[in-house]
Amino acid sequence: MKKLRIHQIDYKLKKVKVLKKVIPPRLGWIYGLRTAMNMSLKQLGKRLGITAQGVKEIQERENNKSITINGLQKVAEALNMKLVYAIVPKEKSLEELINKRIDTVAKDIVQRTSTTMELEDQKTDSQDLKRTLKQEVQELKRKLPKYIWD
């Protein structure tokens, strides 16, 4: 089930990953769209049921990243637009992000075990370490335990 969820999210993310490259207008989307449409603060305010000063404050909140998603949604509707909201991985996909984290955790687990064994005079060779690492990665991928994010 976990793998299916990951693939479902990755499928949805493929459609929006192009948004990672989009650079917002310097003064924010609301200001950029409003001025591109040649709409005054007062006109947008009327559509939102607030004053021109209220619109200016909304634009400032967007610009300093303190606006709510609900606030953006209302402005989008007032502009006859749709808010598109997504959180996209910095990696190629969610699966890749998870796999990188699993690799890091597995290496740490195997390294700690190897160090403990050395202290007990039970040193392992590099082939054993590689095989153990591969097994640990497979096990972590299969279980996807919550502790990998600690």
Sequence and secondary structure as in RCSB ss.txt:
>XXXX:A:sequence
MKKLRIHQIDYKLKKVKVLKKVIPPRLGWIYGLRTAMNMSLKQLGKRLGITAQGVKEIQERENNKSITINGLQKV
AEALNMKLVYAIVPKEKSLEELINKRIDTVAKDIVQRTSTTMELEDQKTDSQDLKRTLKQEVQELKRKLPKYIWD
>XXXX:A:secstr
 HHHHHHHHHHHHHHHGGGGG    TT HHHHHHHHTT  HHHHHHHHTS HHHHHHHHHHHHTT   HHHHHHH
HHHTT         SSS HHHHHHHHHHHHHHHHHHHHHHHHHHTT    HHHHHHHHHHHHHHHHHH  GGGG 
